[in-house]
Amino acid sequence: MHVRPYHSARSGAPHVFHEDDDCPAGGRLAWFDKVDGKEDREPCPQCVTATARTEHAGAAAPAS
């Protein structure tokens, strides 16, 4: 599920932001290490993949 962008506050963390609630990398961040926003970071590749799967599955579902 798409969420507000966030990233790690740690200086040694990958320089990416997360925006998918199902992202395993974003899910491993401790709550106290999460900072709201993108801050000129690249999108997390795992979030991009998860979002694409969700959008593709939603587009393929028949309308009720």
C-alpha positions in Angstrom: 0.0 0.0 0.0 1.3 3.5 -0.9 2.3 5.6 2.1 3.8 9.0 2.7 7.5 8.9 1.8 10.0 8.3 4.5 13.7 7.5 4.8 16.3 6.5 7.4 17.8 9.1 9.7 21.1 7.1 9.9 24.0 8.5 7.8 25.2 5.1 6.8 21.8 3.9 5.5 21.2 3.6 1.8 20.3 7.0 0.3 16.8 6.0 -0.7 13.2 6.8 0.4 10.4 4.4 0.9 6.8 4.8 0.0 5.3 1.3 0.1 4.0 -0.3 3.3 5.0 -3.7 2.0 8.6 -2.9 1.4 10.9 -5.3 3.3 13.8 -2.8 3.5 11.5 0.0 4.8 9.8 -2.4 7.2 13.2 -3.2 8.8 13.7 0.5 9.8 13.1 1.1 13.5 10.3 3.6 14.2 12.9 6.0 15.8 15.0 6.0 12.6 12.2 7.0 10.2 12.1 10.5 9.0 9.2 11.9 6.8 10.0 13.0 3.3 12.3 12.3 0.4 15.1 14.8 0.9 16.6 14.5 -2.6 16.9 10.7 -2.3 16.2 8.1 -5.0 13.1 5.9 -4.7 13.8 2.5 -3.1 13.9 -0.2 -5.9 11.9 -2.6 -3.7 9.2 0.0 -3.2 9.0 0.7 -6.9 8.6 -3.0 -7.6 6.0 -3.5 -4.9 4.0 -0.4 -6.1 4.1 -1.6 -9.7 2.8 -5.1 -8.7 0.0 -3.5 -6.7 -1.0 -1.1 -9.5 -0.8 -3.9 -12.1 -3.0 -6.2 -10.0 -5.5 -3.4 -9.4 -5.7 -2.7 -13.1 -6.3 -6.3 -14.0 -9.1 -6.8 -11.4 -12.6 -6.6 -12.9 -14.8 -3.8 -11.8 -17.6 -4.7 -9.5 
